[in-house]
Amino acid sequence: MSLVKMPLEDGGELLIESVDGQGSIPVGGSRVVQASQTVQKAMGNIRSAAQAVLDELRAMDQPPSKINVQFGIKVTGEANLAVAKSAGEANFNVTIEWNGVDKS
């Protein structure tokens, strides 16, 4: 098993099971990677990606009434957060709906 130890901005830390163990250091039977970013900083990067998707969809000539963006997050062996892959591709599931669309 590989673990990533990610610091929290308040001084605590979060242990997360990692997808792979590249660059990990054996510690008591487990492998642990020390992340260089805080959880908050890493999630900020993910939030920026989600915001970019939403901004593009909201900029449509007829913006959707409802937007749902889903993606998985994985912890890499380099102790970073990344959008999880599905079948070798970065995976975003986007659902958009329009209610009462203006047909003019």
C-alpha atoms as an extended CHARMM CRD file, in Angstrom:
* protein
*
       104  EXT
         1         1  MET       CA              0.0000000000        0.0000000000        0.0000000000  PROA      1               0.0000000000
         2         2  SER       CA              1.2040000000        3.5300000000       -0.7540000000  PROA      2               0.0000000000
         3         3  LEU       CA              0.1670000000        6.5800000000        1.2320000000  PROA      3               0.0000000000
         4         4  VAL       CA              0.5410000000       10.2710000000        0.5780000000  PROA      4               0.0000000000
         5         5  LYS       CA              0.9760000000       12.5570000000        3.5690000000  PROA      5               0.0000000000
         6         6  MET       CA             -0.4960000000       15.9460000000        2.6010000000  PROA      6               0.0000000000
         7         7  PRO       CA             -0.0940000000       18.9410000000        4.9120000000  PROA      7               0.0000000000
         8         8  LEU       CA             -3.1080000000       21.0350000000        5.9050000000  PROA      8               0.0000000000
         9         9  GLU       CA             -2.8890000000       24.8110000000        6.1660000000  PROA      9               0.0000000000
        10        10  ASP       CA             -3.7190000000       24.6280000000        9.8880000000  PROA      10              0.0000000000
        11        11  GLY       CA             -0.6060000000       22.5100000000       10.5410000000  PROA      11              0.0000000000
        12        12  GLY       CA             -2.2950000000       19.0950000000       10.5200000000  PROA      12              0.0000000000
        13        13  GLU       CA             -1.8400000000       16.4420000000        7.8790000000  PROA      13              0.0000000000
        14        14  LEU       CA             -3.9910000000       14.0960000000        5.8500000000  PROA      14              0.0000000000
        15        15  LEU       CA             -2.9880000000       10.5540000000        4.8500000000  PROA      15              0.0000000000
        16        16  ILE       CA             -4.4330000000        9.4860000000        1.4970000000  PROA      16              0.0000000000
        17        17  GLU       CA             -4.1030000000        6.0930000000       -0.1700000000  PROA      17              0.0000000000
        18        18  SER       CA             -2.1590000000        6.5620000000       -3.4070000000  PROA      18              0.0000000000
        19        19  VAL       CA             -2.8250000000        5.0680000000       -6.8320000000  PROA      19              0.0000000000
        20        20  ASP       CA              0.8370000000        4.1320000000       -7.3420000000  PROA      20              0.0000000000
        21        21  GLY       CA              3.9850000000        4.0980000000       -5.2450000000  PROA      21              0.0000000000
        22        22  GLN       CA              6.5030000000        5.8510000000       -7.4710000000  PROA      22              0.0000000000
        23        23  GLY       CA              8.9590000000        7.8600000000       -5.4110000000  PROA      23              0.0000000000
        24        24  SER       CA              7.6400000000        6.5410000000       -2.1130000000  PROA      24              0.0000000000
        25        25  ILE       CA              9.7150000000        5.7750000000        0.9760000000  PROA      25              0.0000000000
        26        26  PRO       CA              9.1510000000        2.5510000000        2.9870000000  PROA      26              0.0000000000
        27        27  VAL       CA              7.8600000000        3.2770000000        6.5040000000  PROA      27              0.0000000000
        28        28  GLY       CA              6.8220000000        0.3550000000        8.7220000000  PROA      28              0.0000000000
        29        29  GLY       CA              5.5620000000       -1.9070000000        5.9280000000  PROA      29              0.0000000000
        30        30  SER       CA              3.7890000000        0.9020000000        4.0580000000  PROA      30              0.0000000000
        31        31  ARG       CA              5.1820000000        3.3130000000        1.5110000000  PROA      31              0.0000000000
        32        32  VAL       CA              4.7090000000        7.0140000000        2.2630000000  PROA      32              0.0000000000
        33        33  VAL       CA              5.2030000000       10.0320000000        0.0080000000  PROA      33              0.0000000000
        34        34  GLN       CA              5.4090000000       13.5170000000        1.4980000000  PROA      34              0.0000000000
        35        35  ALA       CA              3.3770000000       15.9500000000       -0.6000000000  PROA      35              0.0000000000
        36        36  SER       CA              4.9030000000       19.3430000000       -1.2770000000  PROA      36              0.0000000000
        37        37  GLN       CA              1.5160000000       21.1230000000       -1.5470000000  PROA      37              0.0000000000
        38        38  THR       CA             -1.1490000000       21.5600000000        1.0810000000  PROA      38              0.0000000000
        39        39  VAL       CA             -4.5240000000       19.9270000000        0.4850000000  PROA      39              0.0000000000
        40        40  GLN       CA             -6.0040000000       23.4030000000        0.0660000000  PROA      40              0.0000000000
        41        41  LYS       CA             -3.4560000000       24.4020000000       -2.6210000000  PROA      41              0.0000000000
        42        42  ALA       CA             -3.9290000000       21.1390000000       -4.5380000000  PROA      42              0.0000000000
        43        43  MET       CA             -7.7270000000       21.4390000000       -4.3930000000  PROA      43              0.0000000000
        44        44  GLY       CA             -7.4200000000       25.0430000000       -5.5870000000  PROA      44              0.0000000000
        45        45  ASN       CA             -5.8630000000       23.7150000000       -8.8000000000  PROA      45              0.0000000000
        46        46  ILE       CA             -8.7530000000       21.2640000000       -9.2310000000  PROA      46              0.0000000000
        47        47  ARG       CA            -11.2520000000       24.0370000000       -8.4850000000  PROA      47              0.0000000000
        48        48  SER       CA             -9.6660000000       26.1890000000      -11.2190000000  PROA      48              0.0000000000
        49        49  ALA       CA            -10.1520000000       23.4000000000      -13.7730000000  PROA      49              0.0000000000
        50        50  ALA       CA            -13.8060000000       22.9400000000      -12.7920000000  PROA      50              0.0000000000
        51        51  GLN       CA            -14.3680000000       26.7150000000      -12.9180000000  PROA      51              0.0000000000
        52        52  ALA       CA            -12.9030000000       26.8700000000      -16.4500000000  PROA      52              0.0000000000
        53        53  VAL       CA            -15.3700000000       24.2050000000      -17.6390000000  PROA      53              0.0000000000
        54        54  LEU       CA            -18.2960000000       26.0220000000      -16.0220000000  PROA      54              0.0000000000
        55        55  ASP       CA            -17.2380000000       29.4250000000      -17.3900000000  PROA      55              0.0000000000
        56        56  GLU       CA            -17.1230000000       28.0770000000      -20.9500000000  PROA      56              0.0000000000
        57        57  LEU       CA            -20.5710000000       26.4830000000      -20.6690000000  PROA      57              0.0000000000
        58        58  ARG       CA            -22.0830000000       29.6020000000      -19.0660000000  PROA      58              0.0000000000
        59        59  ALA       CA            -20.6930000000       31.7180000000      -21.9390000000  PROA      59              0.0000000000
        60        60  MET       CA            -22.8870000000       29.9060000000      -24.4920000000  PROA      60              0.0000000000
        61        61  ASP       CA            -25.3880000000       32.0230000000      -26.4850000000  PROA      61              0.0000000000
        62        62  GLN       CA            -28.1540000000       30.2080000000      -24.6050000000  PROA      62              0.0000000000
        63        63  PRO       CA            -26.5610000000       29.1860000000      -21.3040000000  PROA      63              0.0000000000
        64        64  PRO       CA            -27.8890000000       25.9850000000      -19.7590000000  PROA      64              0.0000000000
        65        65  SER       CA            -30.3520000000       26.1080000000      -16.8710000000  PROA      65              0.0000000000
        66        66  LYS       CA            -28.4120000000       23.3980000000      -15.1010000000  PROA      66              0.0000000000
        67        67  ILE       CA            -24.7740000000       22.2720000000      -15.3470000000  PROA      67              0.0000000000
        68        68  ASN       CA            -23.3550000000       19.1940000000      -13.6250000000  PROA      68              0.0000000000
        69        69  VAL       CA            -19.5940000000       18.5620000000      -13.8750000000  PROA      69              0.0000000000
        70        70  GLN       CA            -18.1770000000       15.3920000000      -12.3250000000  PROA      70              0.0000000000
        71        71  PHE       CA            -14.6530000000       14.0890000000      -12.2900000000  PROA      71              0.0000000000
        72        72  GLY       CA            -12.6080000000       11.7770000000      -10.1460000000  PROA      72              0.0000000000
        73        73  ILE       CA             -9.5410000000       12.9290000000       -8.2480000000  PROA      73              0.0000000000
        74        74  LYS       CA             -6.5710000000       10.6510000000       -7.7210000000  PROA      74              0.0000000000
        75        75  VAL       CA             -3.3860000000       11.0700000000       -5.7560000000  PROA      75              0.0000000000
        76        76  THR       CA             -0.3370000000       10.3840000000       -7.9110000000  PROA      76              0.0000000000
        77        77  GLY       CA              2.9670000000        8.8500000000       -6.8190000000  PROA      77              0.0000000000
        78        78  GLU       CA              4.4540000000       12.3280000000       -7.0050000000  PROA      78              0.0000000000
        79        79  ALA       CA              2.0050000000       13.3280000000       -4.2450000000  PROA      79              0.0000000000
        80        80  ASN       CA             -0.0930000000       15.5910000000       -6.4300000000  PROA      80              0.0000000000
        81        81  LEU       CA             -3.8420000000       15.6100000000       -6.9950000000  PROA      81              0.0000000000
        82        82  ALA       CA             -4.9180000000       14.9740000000      -10.5760000000  PROA      82              0.0000000000
        83        83  VAL       CA             -8.0950000000       14.3710000000      -12.5330000000  PROA      83              0.0000000000
        84        84  ALA       CA             -8.5060000000       10.5870000000      -12.6090000000  PROA      84              0.0000000000
        85        85  LYS       CA             -8.1730000000        8.7840000000      -15.9090000000  PROA      85              0.0000000000
        86        86  SER       CA            -10.7470000000        6.4930000000      -17.4510000000  PROA      86              0.0000000000
        87        87  ALA       CA             -9.6070000000        4.2420000000      -20.2940000000  PROA      87              0.0000000000
        88        88  GLY       CA             -6.3910000000        6.2550000000      -20.6650000000  PROA      88              0.0000000000
        89        89  GLU       CA             -8.0730000000        9.6410000000      -21.0120000000  PROA      89              0.0000000000
        90        90  ALA       CA             -8.6960000000       12.4420000000      -18.5290000000  PROA      90              0.0000000000
        91        91  ASN       CA            -12.2940000000       11.9740000000      -17.4790000000  PROA      91              0.0000000000
        92        92  PHE       CA            -14.8840000000       14.7570000000      -17.0770000000  PROA      92              0.0000000000
        93        93  ASN       CA            -18.5880000000       13.8930000000      -17.1210000000  PROA      93              0.0000000000
        94        94  VAL       CA            -20.6110000000       16.9500000000      -18.0750000000  PROA      94              0.0000000000
        95        95  THR       CA            -24.4160000000       17.0870000000      -18.0850000000  PROA      95              0.0000000000
        96        96  ILE       CA            -26.1710000000       20.2540000000      -19.2400000000  PROA      96              0.0000000000
        97        97  GLU       CA            -29.9000000000       20.9700000000      -19.3060000000  PROA      97              0.0000000000
        98        98  TRP       CA            -32.0530000000       23.7150000000      -20.6880000000  PROA      98              0.0000000000
        99        99  ASN       CA            -35.5110000000       24.5320000000      -19.3000000000  PROA      99              0.0000000000
       100       100  GLY       CA            -37.8570000000       26.7680000000      -21.3020000000  PROA      100             0.0000000000
       101       101  VAL       CA            -35.3450000000       27.3900000000      -24.1130000000  PROA      101             0.0000000000
       102       102  ASP       CA            -36.0770000000       30.4710000000      -26.2140000000  PROA      102             0.0000000000
       103       103  LYS       CA            -36.7230000000       29.1180000000      -29.7440000000  PROA      103             0.0000000000
       104       104  SER       CA            -36.3840000000       32.4960000000      -31.4880000000  PROA      104             0.0000000000
